[in-house]
Amino acid sequence: MCLVKFVSAIITRALFILVSLAGVWRVTWVKKDPTYWFLTFLFLPLVVEMIITLKRRRGKDYKWFSPPIFLFLISIIPSIWFLELHQQEKASGPQCNKLDSWENVRRLVTLNETGNITNANFLKHIDQVFSAVCSNDWILALHQILLILVIVGKWLLPLGGGVTRDELSQLLLIFVGTAADILEFTSETLSDVKENSTQLVYIILAVWTWSMLQFPLHLAVVNSTPDPESEESTKEVSLLTRYSTDIWSIVEALFIQDGPFLVVRLTVMTYFNVFHQMLGFFAIKNFLVVILNLYRLVVICQNFRLSRANSNRQSAIP
């Protein structure tokens, strides 16, 4: 079992580095500037973390926080920023292949295919295939692979101390829903404003980066609340201690994901006069999530107040 955990920890971090390397390569290719290879220095903290974790914790992750996922985000997010800003400054050429159908994919793979395949021809063919893909599809693919790998990577990483498999399954399900919302936000919202405002592109990318911080944190699932039937009386337990997972879940929705997403979408609709059916739908969805989480917070506070009142009443009875 220790060997399996050891191998899983290495494979997961190797996948993180491989995808980050693909992002750096793409930045270097579109910028046509080899100095962007210096972005690979961002991989060093992930390598150092892997060595320390394998040596001291035998590959096990931590309970509340996942350093490999956090360092993976640090290594790949700058590359996505460069690609998005480059795409905003300079649109794709007119001749490119969108990966929006199987026919286009087959045409792309068989591009300039020759009968006699040599090493030189093969490398030339690969270069032509990469060059023919639209820049937007490259960026979207990196977003998708990033989100999928964060979920799969968390699944493959050995469990941290005190984390149960039930909590891990809940966390992974939350990650799937969160990833879908984040992907829709970046792909749709950026396409709405790229030609209107460079400043708003920076804001959207900043909000996207901020929302990605949910993945290294596990506070919304891992339970630290005391047993309600323990020797400690209810009145001695604070609201934050008793409902820590619920409150953190509310904080994530209000200040990390749905709250900022709602502000950006309302700005796009009101200030830039951009509106379409899906933008309106997801703005309403974000608004409902914010309102329902505020309602949930009120319910939690009321329940806590009632439980303390009942506890004080029972303790007053001789």
C-alpha positions as semicolon CSV with decimal commas, in nm:
position;residue;x (nm);y (nm);z (nm)
1;M;0,000;0,000;0,000
2;C;0,287;0,239;0,078
3;L;0,434;0,169;-0,265
4;V;0,101;0,250;-0,432
5;K;0,079;0,581;-0,245
6;F;0,439;0,661;-0,334
7;V;0,381;0,593;-0,705
8;S;0,049;0,783;-0,707
9;A;0,214;1,089;-0,553
10;I;0,492;1,086;-0,816
11;I;0,260;1,024;-1,113
12;T;0,023;1,305;-1,009
13;R;0,299;1,562;-0,980
14;A;0,455;1,441;-1,306
15;L;0,122;1,506;-1,481
16;F;0,108;1,852;-1,323
17;I;0,455;1,935;-1,455
18;L;0,380;1,791;-1,800
19;V;0,066;2,003;-1,848
20;S;0,243;2,313;-1,715
21;L;0,526;2,246;-1,958
22;A;0,277;2,229;-2,245
23;G;0,143;2,569;-2,139
24;V;0,492;2,723;-2,133
25;W;0,571;2,571;-2,473
26;R;0,254;2,722;-2,619
27;V;0,341;3,066;-2,479
28;T;0,691;3,044;-2,626
29;W;0,550;2,934;-2,960
30;V;0,289;3,210;-2,998
31;K;0,520;3,481;-2,864
32;K;0,813;3,353;-3,073
33;D;1,040;3,446;-2,784
34;P;1,251;3,176;-2,612
35;T;1,288;3,388;-2,296
36;Y;0,942;3,266;-2,192
37;W;1,103;2,930;-2,117
38;F;1,205;3,094;-1,789
39;L;0,846;3,025;-1,680
40;T;0,965;2,669;-1,619
41;F;1,136;2,797;-1,304
42;L;0,786;2,804;-1,155
43;F;0,801;2,423;-1,160
44;L;1,083;2,418;-0,902
45;P;0,858;2,468;-0,594
46;L;0,646;2,173;-0,708
47;V;0,956;1,953;-0,741
48;V;1,085;2,062;-0,400
49;E;0,742;1,998;-0,245
50;M;0,736;1,650;-0,399
51;I;1,076;1,563;-0,251
52;I;0,982;1,692;0,095
53;T;0,640;1,523;0,095
54;L;0,778;1,188;-0,022
55;K;1,054;1,200;0,238
56;R;0,859;1,324;0,542
57;R;0,497;1,220;0,475
58;R;0,545;0,925;0,237
59;G;0,344;1,107;-0,029
60;K;0,038;1,181;0,187
61;D;-0,144;1,508;0,129
62;Y;-0,251;1,747;0,406
63;K;-0,594;1,765;0,566
64;W;-0,699;2,125;0,506
65;F;-0,473;2,231;0,223
66;S;-0,317;2,064;-0,081
67;P;0,030;2,209;-0,159
68;P;0,078;2,018;-0,489
69;I;-0,248;2,152;-0,635
70;F;-0,163;2,505;-0,518
71;L;0,186;2,488;-0,671
72;F;0,043;2,339;-0,990
73;L;-0,185;2,640;-1,021
74;I;0,112;2,871;-0,966
75;S;0,304;2,695;-1,244
76;I;0,031;2,702;-1,511
77;I;-0,183;3,011;-1,443
78;P;0,084;3,261;-1,566
79;S;0,100;3,076;-1,900
80;I;-0,277;3,099;-1,941
81;W;-0,263;3,471;-1,860
82;F;-0,001;3,528;-2,133
83;L;-0,205;3,330;-2,385
84;E;-0,532;3,509;-2,305
85;L;-0,372;3,853;-2,322
86;H;-0,192;3,768;-2,645
87;Q;-0,519;3,648;-2,795
88;Q;-0,687;3,972;-2,686
89;E;-0,416;4,182;-2,849
90;K;-0,386;3,982;-3,168
91;A;-0,672;3,774;-3,304
92;S;-0,619;3,440;-3,473
93;G;-0,541;3,424;-3,842
94;P;-0,826;3,363;-4,082
95;Q;-0,702;3,014;-4,172
96;C;-0,728;2,789;-3,872
97;N;-0,915;2,472;-3,781
98;K;-1,169;2,480;-3,500
99;L;-1,208;2,160;-3,302
100;D;-1,587;2,177;-3,304
101;S;-1,665;1,858;-3,501
102;W;-1,522;1,512;-3,565
103;E;-1,480;1,602;-3,932
104;N;-1,255;1,896;-3,845
105;V;-1,051;1,680;-3,609
106;R;-1,000;1,411;-3,874
107;R;-0,907;1,674;-4,133
108;L;-0,659;1,824;-3,891
109;V;-0,493;1,492;-3,807
110;T;-0,457;1,394;-4,175
111;L;-0,321;1,737;-4,270
112;N;-0,047;1,695;-4,534
113;E;-0,012;1,330;-4,444
114;T;0,239;1,148;-4,665
115;G;0,288;0,784;-4,743
116;N;0,655;0,756;-4,637
117;I;0,686;0,880;-4,281
118;T;1,035;0,969;-4,167
119;N;1,138;1,141;-3,846
120;A;1,171;1,475;-4,025
121;N;0,835;1,437;-4,197
122;F;0,668;1,330;-3,874
123;L;0,799;1,631;-3,682
124;K;0,700;1,860;-3,967
125;H;0,353;1,708;-3,971
126;I;0,315;1,756;-3,596
127;D;0,423;2,119;-3,627
128;Q;0,170;2,178;-3,906
129;V;-0,108;2,021;-3,699
130;F;-0,027;2,240;-3,399
131;S;-0,005;2,549;-3,618
132;A;-0,340;2,483;-3,782
133;V;-0,539;2,474;-3,456
134;C;-0,710;2,803;-3,370
135;S;-0,565;2,993;-3,074
136;N;-0,899;3,001;-2,897
137;D;-0,915;2,622;-2,908
138;W;-0,563;2,596;-2,765
139;I;-0,655;2,823;-2,474
140;L;-0,986;2,646;-2,413
141;A;-0,808;2,309;-2,415
142;L;-0,562;2,433;-2,151
143;H;-0,850;2,555;-1,933
144;Q;-1,026;2,220;-1,969
145;I;-0,717;2,008;-1,905
146;L;-0,628;2,223;-1,603
147;L;-0,967;2,171;-1,441
148;I;-0,986;1,800;-1,523
149;L;-0,633;1,740;-1,394
150;V;-0,705;1,922;-1,068
151;I;-0,998;1,687;-1,005
152;V;-0,818;1,370;-1,116
153;G;-0,501;1,478;-0,935
154;K;-0,684;1,526;-0,607
155;W;-0,837;1,181;-0,654
156;L;-0,497;1,020;-0,718
157;L;-0,310;1,198;-0,438
158;P;-0,283;0,988;-0,119
159;L;-0,531;1,097;0,147
160;G;-0,412;1,338;0,412
161;G;-0,429;1,258;0,779
162;G;-0,783;1,274;0,914
163;V;-0,953;1,286;0,572
164;T;-1,200;1,004;0,510
165;R;-1,294;0,857;0,174
166;D;-1,647;0,988;0,223
167;E;-1,514;1,342;0,262
168;L;-1,291;1,294;-0,042
169;S;-1,587;1,182;-0,255
170;Q;-1,787;1,488;-0,146
171;L;-1,491;1,712;-0,224
172;L;-1,449;1,565;-0,572
173;L;-1,821;1,612;-0,649
174;I;-1,794;1,976;-0,537
175;F;-1,485;2,015;-0,757
176;V;-1,677;1,890;-1,063
177;G;-1,956;2,146;-1,018
178;T;-1,710;2,424;-0,939
179;A;-1,497;2,343;-1,245
180;A;-1,800;2,355;-1,476
181;D;-1,900;2,699;-1,345
182;I;-1,546;2,836;-1,372
183;L;-1,501;2,706;-1,727
184;E;-1,829;2,860;-1,840
185;F;-1,738;3,191;-1,675
186;T;-1,399;3,222;-1,846
187;S;-1,497;3,093;-2,190
188;E;-1,826;3,282;-2,228
189;T;-1,749;3,605;-2,043
190;L;-1,408;3,657;-2,201
191;S;-1,553;3,605;-2,548
192;D;-1,812;3,876;-2,472
193;V;-1,566;4,148;-2,370
194;K;-1,235;4,083;-2,549
195;E;-1,305;4,334;-2,822
196;N;-1,449;4,596;-2,586
197;S;-1,212;4,647;-2,296
198;T;-0,862;4,534;-2,211
199;Q;-0,914;4,640;-1,850
200;L;-1,212;4,410;-1,810
201;V;-1,011;4,121;-1,952
202;Y;-0,761;4,175;-1,670
203;I;-1,046;4,184;-1,418
204;I;-1,200;3,862;-1,552
205;L;-0,865;3,683;-1,544
206;A;-0,806;3,809;-1,189
207;V;-1,148;3,683;-1,076
208;W;-1,081;3,352;-1,250
209;T;-0,744;3,321;-1,072
210;W;-0,907;3,405;-0,741
211;S;-1,180;3,143;-0,794
212;M;-0,918;2,874;-0,865
213;L;-0,799;2,903;-0,505
214;Q;-1,096;2,689;-0,403
215;F;-0,923;2,376;-0,529
216;P;-0,626;2,364;-0,288
217;L;-0,858;2,435;0,009
218;H;-1,071;2,161;0,165
219;L;-1,241;2,355;0,444
220;A;-1,589;2,324;0,293
221;V;-1,594;1,944;0,329
222;V;-1,348;1,823;0,591
223;N;-1,535;1,819;0,920
224;S;-1,376;1,966;1,231
225;T;-1,689;2,027;1,439
226;P;-1,709;1,862;1,778
227;D;-1,954;1,588;1,851
228;P;-2,279;1,754;1,963
229;E;-2,319;1,481;2,227
230;S;-1,972;1,527;2,369
231;E;-1,903;1,633;2,725
232;E;-1,868;1,995;2,619
233;S;-2,192;2,185;2,657
234;T;-2,338;2,353;2,351
235;K;-2,299;2,697;2,500
236;E;-1,921;2,651;2,514
237;V;-1,899;2,582;2,142
238;S;-1,874;2,883;1,914
239;L;-2,079;2,930;1,599
240;L;-1,771;2,905;1,378
241;T;-1,657;2,584;1,546
242;R;-1,992;2,412;1,529
243;Y;-2,076;2,507;1,168
244;S;-1,727;2,548;1,025
245;T;-1,789;2,351;0,704
246;D;-2,122;2,523;0,635
247;I;-1,983;2,870;0,700
248;W;-1,676;2,809;0,484
249;S;-1,901;2,684;0,206
250;I;-2,101;3,005;0,228
251;V;-1,783;3,216;0,227
252;E;-1,662;3,040;-0,086
253;A;-1,987;3,109;-0,268
254;L;-2,015;3,473;-0,161
255;F;-1,657;3,591;-0,191
256;I;-1,466;3,345;-0,411
257;Q;-1,702;3,223;-0,682
258;D;-2,066;3,322;-0,729
259;G;-2,037;3,669;-0,574
260;P;-1,746;3,787;-0,793
261;F;-1,895;3,612;-1,098
262;L;-2,223;3,797;-1,046
263;V;-2,047;4,134;-1,019
264;V;-1,852;4,076;-1,341
265;R;-2,157;3,958;-1,536
266;L;-2,367;4,253;-1,419
267;T;-2,082;4,485;-1,526
268;V;-2,073;4,326;-1,871
269;M;-2,450;4,363;-1,913
270;T;-2,489;4,716;-1,774
271;Y;-2,165;4,898;-1,857
272;F;-2,079;4,730;-2,189
273;N;-2,440;4,671;-2,299
274;V;-2,365;4,308;-2,381
275;F;-2,653;4,068;-2,333
276;H;-2,750;3,727;-2,457
277;Q;-2,960;3,442;-2,326
278;M;-2,684;3,240;-2,160
279;L;-2,526;3,545;-1,998
280;G;-2,858;3,640;-1,843
281;F;-2,925;3,284;-1,728
282;F;-2,591;3,245;-1,550
283;A;-2,623;3,591;-1,393
284;I;-2,959;3,483;-1,248
285;K;-2,802;3,157;-1,134
286;N;-2,521;3,343;-0,952
287;F;-2,777;3,576;-0,794
288;L;-2,986;3,284;-0,666
289;V;-2,680;3,113;-0,521
290;V;-2,580;3,432;-0,338
291;I;-2,931;3,486;-0,199
292;L;-2,974;3,122;-0,095
293;N;-2,637;3,122;0,082
294;L;-2,732;3,436;0,273
295;Y;-3,058;3,265;0,368
296;R;-2,860;2,959;0,477
297;L;-2,639;3,179;0,695
298;V;-2,944;3,330;0,866
299;V;-3,088;2,983;0,932
300;I;-2,759;2,865;1,082
301;C;-2,742;3,168;1,313
302;Q;-3,102;3,118;1,427
303;N;-3,051;2,747;1,493
304;F;-2,737;2,820;1,692
305;R;-2,915;3,084;1,897
306;L;-3,204;2,848;1,971
307;S;-2,973;2,562;2,067
308;R;-2,784;2,785;2,309
309;A;-3,109;2,912;2,460
310;N;-3,233;2,555;2,510
311;S;-2,900;2,455;2,662
312;N;-2,907;2,748;2,905
313;R;-3,268;2,666;2,999
314;Q;-3,182;2,301;3,070
315;S;-2,878;2,392;3,276
316;A;-3,090;2,629;3,485
317;I;-3,328;2,348;3,584
318;P;-3,212;2,198;3,922
